[in-house]
Amino acid sequence: MSAVADIVQRGLYADELVVGARYAHRPGRTATEADNVVFSSITMNTQALHLDAAFSATQPFGQRLMNSMWTLATMVGASVTQITQGTLVAQLGLTDVSFPAPLFHGDTLYTDTEILEVRRSGSRPGQGVVTMRHTGRNQDEVVVATATRVALMWMRPEEES
């Protein structure tokens, strides 16, 4: 038997998160036309601004926009490995979602997460409520999306505390 312990990749427990800490989730994710068409199609979003190049060329941005829900989902997904993998109980809500600039095919989305608040749950022993802000920027550092997320997360097991 090996003397080396198995190391299981996981996110952080609620009580391991520090208010004010900022996590840079890397690598980024380059948005593709396929991402946009597949995501828009499977979510039944037929918005021409995502799917119709000729129509979109006549609109203010002059090209198709990435589906904003893809952008939001990708920002949340980018945070999983560092923050919530195996430590999330449930997502409680998303607020203050905004898309101040467009994301296009070929742009790369980089996500950062700031921890805003951490508190023990008053009704769920061993769990905590974490509020975090996700910020998505393109390759030119332009903010393309922000969202505040509240999650119910596990606290460290007693034997690890």
C-alpha positions as CSV (number, residue, x, y, z in Angstrom):
1,M,0.0,0.0,0.0
2,S,1.3,3.5,-0.9
3,A,2.1,6.0,1.8
4,V,0.9,8.8,-0.6
5,A,-2.7,9.9,0.0
6,D,-5.1,10.2,-2.9
7,I,-5.8,13.8,-3.8
8,V,-9.3,14.6,-4.9
9,Q,-9.8,17.8,-6.8
10,R,-12.6,19.9,-5.3
11,G,-13.8,23.4,-4.9
12,L,-13.6,25.2,-1.6
13,Y,-15.9,24.8,1.4
14,A,-17.8,27.9,2.4
15,D,-15.6,28.5,5.4
16,E,-12.5,28.3,3.3
17,L,-13.7,31.3,1.2
18,V,-12.5,34.8,2.2
19,V,-14.5,37.9,1.6
20,G,-12.7,40.1,-0.9
21,A,-10.8,37.2,-2.5
22,R,-10.8,37.3,-6.3
23,Y,-10.4,34.2,-8.3
24,A,-9.1,34.4,-11.9
25,H,-10.5,31.4,-13.8
26,R,-8.1,30.4,-16.5
27,P,-7.9,29.5,-19.3
28,G,-10.5,31.6,-20.9
29,R,-13.1,30.2,-23.4
30,T,-13.1,31.4,-27.0
31,A,-16.7,31.7,-28.2
32,T,-17.4,30.0,-31.5
33,E,-20.2,30.1,-34.0
34,A,-21.0,26.5,-33.2
35,D,-21.4,27.4,-29.5
36,N,-23.9,30.1,-30.4
37,V,-25.9,28.0,-32.8
38,V,-26.1,24.9,-30.6
39,F,-26.8,26.8,-27.4
40,S,-29.5,29.0,-29.0
41,S,-31.0,25.9,-30.6
42,I,-31.1,23.6,-27.6
43,T,-32.6,26.4,-25.5
44,M,-35.2,27.2,-28.2
45,N,-34.0,30.7,-28.6
46,T,-34.6,31.6,-32.2
47,Q,-33.5,35.2,-31.8
48,A,-32.2,36.3,-35.3
49,L,-29.4,38.3,-33.6
50,H,-27.8,35.0,-32.7
51,L,-28.6,32.9,-35.8
52,D,-29.1,35.1,-38.9
53,A,-25.9,36.6,-40.2
54,A,-27.6,38.6,-43.0
55,F,-30.1,40.1,-40.6
56,S,-27.5,40.8,-37.9
57,A,-25.4,42.6,-40.4
58,T,-28.2,45.2,-40.7
59,Q,-28.4,45.8,-36.9
60,P,-26.3,48.2,-34.7
61,F,-23.5,45.7,-33.9
62,G,-23.2,44.6,-37.6
63,Q,-22.8,40.9,-36.8
64,R,-24.3,38.1,-34.7
65,L,-24.1,38.4,-31.0
66,M,-23.3,35.5,-28.7
67,N,-26.3,34.4,-26.8
68,S,-26.1,36.3,-23.5
69,M,-27.3,33.2,-21.6
70,W,-24.3,31.3,-23.1
71,T,-22.1,34.0,-21.7
72,L,-23.8,33.8,-18.3
73,A,-23.7,30.0,-18.2
74,T,-20.0,30.0,-19.3
75,M,-19.0,32.4,-16.6
76,V,-20.7,30.3,-13.9
77,G,-19.2,27.2,-15.4
78,A,-15.7,28.7,-15.4
79,S,-15.9,29.1,-11.6
80,V,-16.8,25.5,-10.8
81,T,-13.4,23.9,-10.6
82,Q,-11.9,26.5,-8.3
83,I,-14.9,27.3,-6.1
84,T,-17.8,24.9,-6.1
85,Q,-16.8,21.5,-7.5
86,G,-18.1,19.0,-4.9
87,T,-18.8,21.7,-2.3
88,L,-22.0,23.2,-3.8
89,V,-25.3,22.1,-2.3
90,A,-27.5,24.3,-4.5
91,Q,-27.6,27.5,-6.4
92,L,-30.0,29.9,-4.6
93,G,-30.1,32.7,-7.1
94,L,-28.7,35.1,-9.6
95,T,-29.2,38.8,-9.4
96,D,-27.8,42.0,-10.9
97,V,-27.1,40.3,-14.2
98,S,-25.9,42.7,-16.9
99,F,-24.3,42.6,-20.3
100,P,-22.7,46.0,-20.7
101,A,-20.9,45.1,-24.0
102,P,-21.4,42.5,-26.7
103,L,-19.6,39.2,-27.0
104,F,-19.0,38.0,-30.6
105,H,-17.8,34.8,-32.2
106,G,-14.1,34.6,-31.9
107,D,-13.9,36.6,-28.7
108,T,-12.4,35.0,-25.7
109,L,-14.3,35.2,-22.4
110,Y,-12.2,35.5,-19.2
111,T,-14.1,35.2,-15.9
112,D,-13.2,36.4,-12.4
113,T,-15.1,35.8,-9.3
114,E,-15.0,37.9,-6.1
115,I,-16.4,36.6,-2.8
116,L,-18.8,39.2,-1.4
117,E,-20.2,37.5,1.7
118,V,-19.9,34.2,3.5
119,R,-22.2,33.2,6.4
120,R,-23.2,30.0,8.1
121,S,-26.7,28.8,7.3
122,G,-29.1,29.4,10.2
123,S,-31.4,26.5,9.2
124,R,-29.0,24.0,7.5
125,P,-26.3,22.7,9.8
126,G,-22.9,22.1,8.1
127,Q,-23.8,24.5,5.3
128,G,-23.1,28.1,4.5
129,V,-24.5,30.8,2.2
130,V,-21.9,32.4,-0.2
131,T,-22.5,35.5,-2.3
132,M,-20.1,36.0,-5.2
133,R,-19.8,38.3,-8.2
134,H,-18.8,36.9,-11.5
135,T,-17.3,39.3,-14.0
136,G,-16.7,38.3,-17.7
137,R,-14.3,40.3,-19.8
138,N,-13.2,39.8,-23.4
139,Q,-9.7,39.5,-24.7
140,D,-9.5,43.3,-24.7
141,E,-10.4,43.6,-21.0
142,V,-13.9,45.0,-21.9
143,V,-16.5,43.9,-19.3
144,V,-19.1,41.9,-21.3
145,A,-21.1,40.5,-18.4
146,T,-21.6,40.6,-14.6
147,A,-23.8,38.6,-12.2
148,T,-24.2,38.3,-8.5
149,R,-24.7,34.7,-7.4
150,V,-25.8,33.2,-4.1
151,A,-25.0,29.6,-3.4
152,L,-25.6,27.1,-0.6
153,M,-22.3,25.4,0.0
154,W,-20.9,22.8,2.4
155,M,-18.8,23.9,5.3
156,R,-15.6,21.8,6.0
157,P,-16.4,18.5,7.5
158,E,-15.8,18.5,11.3
159,E,-12.7,16.3,11.0
160,E,-11.0,18.9,8.7
161,S,-11.9,22.0,10.7
